[in-house]
Amino acid sequence: MSEAIKTERHGGVFALRLNRPDKRNALTLEMYGLLTEALQAAERDTAVHTVLLSGAGACFCAGNDLKDLIEGPSLEDPAHPTVRFVHALAAFGKPLVCAVHGPTVGIGATLLLHCDLVVAAEASTRLMLPFVSLGLVPEAGSTLLLPRLLGRQRAAELLLLGEALDARTAQSWGLVNRVVDDSDLMPEAEAIAAALAQRPPEALMRTKRLLRLDRDDTLRERMAVELREFTACLGGEEFTRAARAFLDKRR
């Protein structure tokens, strides 16, 4: 597996770490493919009871690598690595724990909606959904899941304004389960994952399946609509201007 994704297994816990710290773990097409393969392998492995997702370096995930997004294949292709990952994540049947820290942007934030338990670092965590500012629409089913979780007004605030949300506010809104000191982030997340791994695995998976019975069919439909709109935005002038300005700033 590429060094951009690190995996380890400790007992029943499969640890999956984004490992592109020099680019703030911005997700490339290769990383999406590797993440999908890792989730599918964890799903098949009966020795794996839970997955722990984290990121190396200054933040959990800064979103998509814009260069890959622009130059990659069409998102209308169901085999596109990003599309495959989002669907694999939404369908993943075992408990998924996430440790989040630092500026967590775009897909880095929306993927949290598919995790079962989220631990956030208090001082550094900032969740941001700047899709509109980039001339894009949200993805990963977030236009369905966020209003259900937060109510329409708070979801609109997050998605339309794209302003940063700190860890304590994210917790009070129900986006994260626990907030800890930055130095305690990984120990706390590892302890939660280890505790889950000790629970009866079949009961865990059945309970997770019951918890999402009312969302799966609607979620698939919403993700398909989001994807069509996202693809249309990628070819639009607003995204082109925003992406050019972002990439020029990095040079």
Protein Blocks (a to p, Z undefined) as FASTA:
>chain_A
ZZkbccddehjbccdddddfknoopacfklmmmmmmmmmmmmmmmkbmbdcdddehjbfb
ecjafklmmmmccfklmkbmklmmmmmmmmpmbdcddddedjdehjlmmmmmmpfbdcdd
fklpccddfklmnopaceehlmmmmmmmnojklmmmmmmnopacdfklmmmnopafbdcd
fklmmmmmmmmmmmmmmpcfklmmmmmmmmmmmmmmmmmmmmmmmmmmmmmmmmpmklmm
mmmmmmmmmZZ
